[in-house]
Structure formats: structure tokens, C-alpha cells
Amino acid sequence: MGGAPPFGATPVAGVNFAPSRSRAMLPGAAIMRLMRLLWNLLGFAMVGTGLVGIAVPGMPSTIFFILALAAFTKGANEKWRRKLLDHKIIGPTLTHWERHRSISRRIKWVACLSIVVFCGLSMFAIRKPWVKAVVGGLGLAGIGYIVTRRNTEDIEEFSGAHPGVPAADQLGA
């Protein structure tokens, strides 16, 4: 039948002392459920932070919604993932990011200008030169990342597609 009896136990005919598959898989399933829960909690925290970012001048919001989308994807929470992608204001930006890793020119300008203004103000208020250097370096890194992403408009022009219009209708077919 398989499996030796535990130490000190008397062997019994027809009894399998090997651990069952379902019991061996239980800890893995519990870990998976815990990871999904943690990803979803992170997603809700990122949505909350993004909402705060909308209300607080100078605080970014889009990056937190992008992180929420990624967390809901990892957490297999299709309901909230769809809510973000279908949202009338933030949805198109998230969809472009998810499909093409692209940012629109307008959003790039706003983001870079915000970084310059708020890093500049921070550097003006900070006294320690090394902290100024860190703030300036992080600001430049952020601008560098944003500028090197593809433009959403270039992708749409290349594909010939316009949002919301099926390709067959554009060709007159």
C-alpha cells in the first residue's frame, strides 16, 4: 500500500501511512490565498493613495492607479481591475499603459513640469547639500523614465486606429 508507519506505530494491513496529496497541497493553497489577499489589499491601498493624489496638489495619482492595476491583476481581482480600466477619466490612460507601456504627450508634460516645480521648491527649502542632491537626482531619474516611454499618440498614428472606432469603419468597408 505504501508509506511506513510513524515511529513506534504498529503496521496495520491495508492502512497507508503516507501523507495524502490533499493534505500536502493545503499549505500551498493557503499561501496562494494569502498572497491573493495581500495583492488585493495593496491594490486597494494604491487606489486610496491615488485618490488622495487627485486632491493634493503636486502629489501624483496616475502611478498609484497603475500600481493598483498591477496589484489587482496579481491578486486575480478581475472586478476591480475592470473598474479601473473602464473608468471614464483614468481608464484610457491605464489601458494605454497596460497595452503599450505608453504615456500621452500631455501627461508627460504635466508630469515633468510637476517634478521640476516640486523638486525645485523642495531643493530651495532643504538646507543640506547631500539631501538637495538626492532630491534633484530622484527628480531627474523620474523625468528620464517618463520621457523615455513611448508616446500614446505615436502608437495610435502608427496603427491607424482611433479610440472607439472599429478599424473596418475607418477604411470605409
N, C-alpha and C positions, 0 to 999 in steps of 0.2 A: 504494500500500500504506500510506503514511503514515509520518510521522516522518523527520526529516532525519538523515543520518549524523553521528556525532560529528566535531568539528573535525579536519580532516586525514585523515579516513577516506574511502575511495573508495566512492561509491554502488554498491550491488550490486542487480541486478534481483531483485525478489521478497523482499528482506530488509527487515523493518520494524525501524527503529532506535528506535521509540517505546518507552518503558518499559512492561513488561507490567503488567496490573492486579494480578496476584498479588504481584509484587514491590513495587508501590506500596502495597499494603494490608498487607504484612508488618509494617512498623514500628507501625502502628496496632494490629494484633493482638497484637504483643509488648507494647505498652503496656497493653492491656486485661488480658493475662495477669499482668503485673507489678502492676497495680492490684488485681486479684482477690487475688493473693498477699499484698499489703500489707494489704488489708482483713481477710483471714483471720488474718494474724499479729496484727493489732490485736485481733481478736476473741479469740484465744487469750490474749493479754496481759490483756485485760479479765476473762476468766474466771478467770485466775490471781489477779488483784488482788481480784476478788470473793470467791474462796476465802480469801484472806488476811483480807479484811474480816469473814468469818464468825468467824474465830478470834481476831481482835484486837478487844478491847472498845473501843467508841467509833468504830471505823472503819466507814464504810458499806459495804454489799456490794451492795444491790439496784441502785444506779445503775450499778455496773460490769457487772452482768449485763444491764441494759438496753442499755448501750453495746455489749456483746458481741453481743447480738441484732441490733442495728443494723449492726454491722460484718459479721456473718455474712450478713445479708441483702444488703448491698452487695457482698460477696465471693462471692455466689451459692453459699454453702456450706449447702445445704439439710439435710444430715445433722446438723451441729452446731446449726443453727437449731432443728430439730425436737427435738434432745436438750434444749435449754434450755426450749422451750415444753412439752415432755412431762414435765419433771422434776416429781416429786411435791411438792417443797417450794417451789421458786422458780417453777415453771411457771405456776400460776394468776395470780400477780402479773404476770409478764411478758405473759401473754395479755391480761389486762385493760388493761395499759399499751398494748400494741400495737393492740388493737381500739378502745379508748375514750379513751386517754390519761388513765386514772383510777387513783386510789390509794385503798385501803381506809382507813376512819377509824382503825382500829387502827394501821396502818402510819404514817399521818400523825402520830398522837400520839407514837408511838415515835421517829420521825424528828425531830420538832420538839423533843421533850424531850432527845434526844441532842445536838442542835445547841445548845440552851440550856446544858446541863451542860458540854459540852466547850468551847464558846466562852467560857463563864463561867470555867472553870478556866484556859483559855489567857490570857484577859484579866487574871486575877488574877496569873498568873506573869510576864506581859510588863511591862517597865518603861517602854518608850517609848510616850507617849500616841498618836502617829500610828499605830503598829502596833496598839494596842488598838482604835483607831477602824476600821482596816481589817478586823480580825478581827470586830468587832461588826457592821460593815456587811455583810460577806460572810455572817455568820450570819443577819442579818435578811433578806437577799436570798434565802437558801436557804429560810428559813421562809415568806417571802412566796410563793415559787414553789410550795412543797408545798401550802400552804393554798389557793391559787387553782386547783389541779387538781380535777377532778370527783371525787366520792365514788363508788367502785365500787358500794356498796350502793344509792345513789340510782338508778343506771343499771339495776341488776337489778330494783328495785322498779318503775321506770317501765315496763320492758319486760314485766314479769310473769314473766320467766324465772328459773328456779332452776338453778344449775350442775349439770350432769349429768342433768337431767330434760328429755326432749323436750317441746316445747310441747303437742303433742296429748295426752300423758299428763296434763298439768296440768289440762286442760279436761275430762277425763273422756271424751274422744272415743275 
